[in-house]
Structures are given as structure tokens and as C-alpha cells.
């Protein structure tokens, strides 16, 4: 059984434990239910006995009322007492029917009740009816009451005492039976409480033991697998689940875990060897990266020099600078052009700048805007800018685009621009000479 329980599936183990608990609870419930049913049956018997006692007492009261009304009529001759007599008889008959219904299941009690009924019927016929008829015939004679009493006294007393003694005996028997059943009910209730308490304790202990067995069987092994998984997580790839062989879910999980641990250990070893190779390759790559970085730095420096040389500022005269532009002018080259020109004007005494755009293939709106901005910036520094080298196709393009170059001196060739600059410098020198002579 233990081997089967260890190898059974967890669902089967839970089902077996649940069935065992249900059997225990069902057995306990059956015992309690049987005790409750028996107690209810005894309570019904006690209630029936109490009802018989009450009915018997009521019959005695009705008999007393009947006898009292009968004797009162014999004494007084008043017919009102006959009405009371008839009413008491009817009440007696109604209660007698109720008592018969209560004793329907007990043949011995039914026989006793039949004997009582026979005695009552004889008492009514041979005593009461005779006495009432005699009292009616005597009428108002002075000795009517005494004669009627004498005629019915002895027989009436004997019959009444016999009926009453039977009723008292019946009541006493029912009272004793009720007391006995009441004691049985109390003992049964006490036994039921003891049984319920003891059964609850036993069932609770057995259920707890069953659940503990199930929990220990599953939780202990799951805890072992968890411990091994935690060791694997910390890097100890040599740990394994040392559980006994089992075919349930936990056993299969342990087997699978051990297989997984073997694979992890093998792959870890493979990764370690691969890591060594990768680390060597990484070092070589870092060395290559450093070399490439140095080469890129040199290239950046060379590109910086090339950018500076792409927009050179050349001193033509003491007061004139020339900036020849070659190639397409994009946004970056325009910004560099402005920066180089303004920087040269700031650090020299020149106040004229000749922009040679002979080598610029296209002059569009963006290039014209850049040239205009340069002219305005140079004017702020106190210099004048001239543009030379505007070819016919460039002029047509500017006109077609609707671009104007206001306040900018333009020349078709560099020679014209240089000649104009020389003439301006000669005039400036002559002016200075005259001022020195004067």
C-alpha cells in the first residue's frame, strides 16, 4: 500500500484522501443522524404520553361535572342542571374520541379504554337515566330528592368509583411510561452529545492525519526539488535530486530536473570554452577598434584641413582679400565660408573682400541667401564685399529665380575685380600722400 501510494499520481492521492475523509465524515453523520431520529421518536412518544395524561385528566373533570350536574338535578329538580348534564356528557364524548385517536396504535390501551367506555355507558343508563326518570315522576313531592338519592346512591357510587379508578390507573401507567421515556430521551441525548464530541474528535484526528500524510508525501519531495533548484540558481551545477524512484508527478519532475541539470552542466562547460575563444576575439577586436579609432581621428583631422582649404581666404593687397569658391555650396560649406571670411576680416586690416564664384556650378536661392548674409555681416565689420565670376548661365538662373543681390558689387571676371581693388587702393594711397604733404 505504501509503495502504491508513493508511485500513484498526485490526483489519485488527493482522491484517495478525499474518499477516506468522506467515508469518515459520512460514518459520523450516519451515527449522529440515527441518534437524532431515535431521539425524535422518543420525544414523540413522550409527547403522546403527555397528551394521553392531559386527555385522561380532562375525562375525569367531565365525569365530575356530569356527576355534579346529575346530583344537583336530583336535589333541586331544576331542568337547568339537565342542560349542564348534557353539555358535560358531550364534552366527555368529544374528549373520549380524542383519547381513542391517541391510543390507536396500542392494543392494550385500546382494550382498557373500551372497558372504561362500557362502564361509563352502563353508569349513564342504569344510574343516571334511571335517576333522572325517577326524579321527573316524583315531581315536587317532599321526599322526591331523598327517594331519588336512595334509589341511585349505592349503584351510582360504585360505578363512578370504578370508572374513576380505571382512569386513574390508565393515567398512572401513562405517567410512568412518560417518565421512563423521558429518562431514556435524556440518556440518549447525553449519549448523542458524547458520541458527537468523541466522533468529531476522532474524525478530526483522522482527517488531519490523512492530510498530513498527503502533505508530507508531496511537500517533502517538492521541497527537495526546490532546494536543488536553488543550488542550481547559485551556480552549483553538480547538485542533483536524490529522491527515491517514483512515478508520480514529483518523481517525474525530479527525473526531469536531473536531466536538465546534466544538460545545463554540459552546456555551461561548452559556454566556458566558447567564452575563452570569444574573449580572445574580443581582445583582438578591441585592438582593431583602437587602431580604427586612431585612423578615424586622422581622417577627421584631414577632413578638417580639407574643409578649411575648400574655402581659402587669400590676401591680395594690404586692404583686399580674395576668397575663391570651387564646387557646390551646401549649407555646411556656406556656414564654413561665412565663418572663414569673417574670421579673416577680423584678424587683418583688409576692408575689401572679393568672392570669386567662377568655380561654383549652381547658384540657387540658398546660395544667394548665404552670399547676402556674408555681405551684411562683413558690412557690420566695416568691410565691402564684391562678387566676381558670375557667368551668363548663373546670371540667367538668378534672374529666372527672381533673386537680386542688392548693394553688392559684381564683376564678370576676377581681373576686373582685382583691377577695381588696385584702383581703389591707389586712390586711397594718393589721398593719404596728399594729406601727409598738406
C-alpha positions, 0 to 999 in steps of 0.5 A: 500500500505504501509503495502504491501510494508513493508511485500513484499520481498526485490526483489519485492521492488527493482522491484517495484522501478525499474518499477516506475523509468522506467515508469518515465524515459520512460514518459520523453523520450516519451515527449522529443522524440515527441518534437524532431520529431515535431521539425524535421518536422518543420525544414523540412518544413522550409527547403522546404520553403527555397528551394521553395524561392531559386527555385522561385528566380532562375525562375525569373533570367531565365525569365530575361535572356530569356527576355534579350536574346529575346530583344537583338535578336530583336535589333541586329538580331544576331542568337547568342542571339537565342542560349542564348534564348534557353539555358535560356528557358531550364534552366527555364524548368529544374528549373520549374520541380524542383519547381513542385517536391517541391510543390507536396504535396500542392494543392494550390501551385500546382494550382498557379504554373500551372497558372504561367506555362500557362502564361509563355507558352502563353508569349513564343508563342504569344510574343516571337515566334511571335517576333522572326518570325517577326524579321527573315522576316524583315531581315536587313531592317532599321526599322526591330528592331523598327517594331519588338519592336512595334509589341511585346512591349505592349503584351510582357510587360504585360505578363512578368509583370504578370508572374513576379508578380505571382512569386513574390507573390508565393515567398512572401507567401513562405517567410512568411510561412518560417518565421512563421515556423521558429518562431514556430521551435524556440518556440518549441525548447525553449519549448523542452529545458524547458520541458527537464530541468523541466522533468529531474528535476522532474524525478530526484526528483522522482527517488531519492525519490523512492530510498530513500524510498527503502533505508530507508525501508531496511537500517533502519531495517538492521541497527537495526539488526546490532546494536543488533548484536553488543550488542550481540558481547559485551556480552549483551545477553538480547538485542533483535530486536524490529522491527515491524512484517514483512515478508520480508527478514529483518523481517525474519532475525530479527525473526531469530536473536531473536531466536538465541539470546534466544538460545545463552542466554540459552546456555551461562547460561548452559556454566556458570554452566558447567564452575563452575563444570569444574573449580572445576575439574580443581582445583582438577586436578591441585592438582593431577598434583602437587602431580604427579609432586612431585612423578615424581621428586622422581622417577627421583631422584631414577632413578638417584641413580639407574643409578649411582649404575648400574655402581659402581666404587669400590676401591680395593687397594690404586692404583686399582679400580674395576668397575663391569658391570651387564646387557646390555650396551646401549649407555646411560649406556656406556656414564654413565660408561665412565663418572663414571670411569673417574670421579673416576680416577680423584678424587683418586690416583688409576692408575689401573682400572679393568672392570669386564664384567662377568655380561654383556650378549652381547658384540657387536661392540658398546660395544667394541667401548665404552670399547676402548674409556674408555681405551684411555681416562683413558690412557690420565689420566695416568691410565691402564685399564684391562678387566676381565670376558670375557667368551668363548661365548663373546670371540667367538662373538668378534672374529666372529665380527672381533673386537680386543681390542688392548693394553688392558689387559684381564683376564678370571676371576676377581681373576686373575685380582685382583691377577695381581693388588696385584702383581703389587702393591707389586712390586711397594711397594718393589721398593719404600722400596728399594729406601727409604733404598738406 
